[in-house]
């Protein structure tokens, strides 16, 4: 039995989110929440919200014990890229890629 939560099209680079997800992979859910709350990264905001959602899904939809949950899987993939232009010298324009992310978090109950 597993509880899943996902967030799509988040305006943060997948590379930045991956650093945070590596910290909480295979950790108990309550410990993962504590790690996220005291990690000074922008991605933590999104991942905390997602972890709370996955915990609520586990408790309400699957009747799992919240104290026995752990982060079984978590991964991030690239979403659509917003392309913007930036003026440069001599009338040129450089591209700026504003990257987005799709994050998935899976919680399971430990034996």
Order of alpha helices (4+ residues) and beta strands (2+ residues): beta-alpha-alpha-alpha-beta-beta-beta-beta
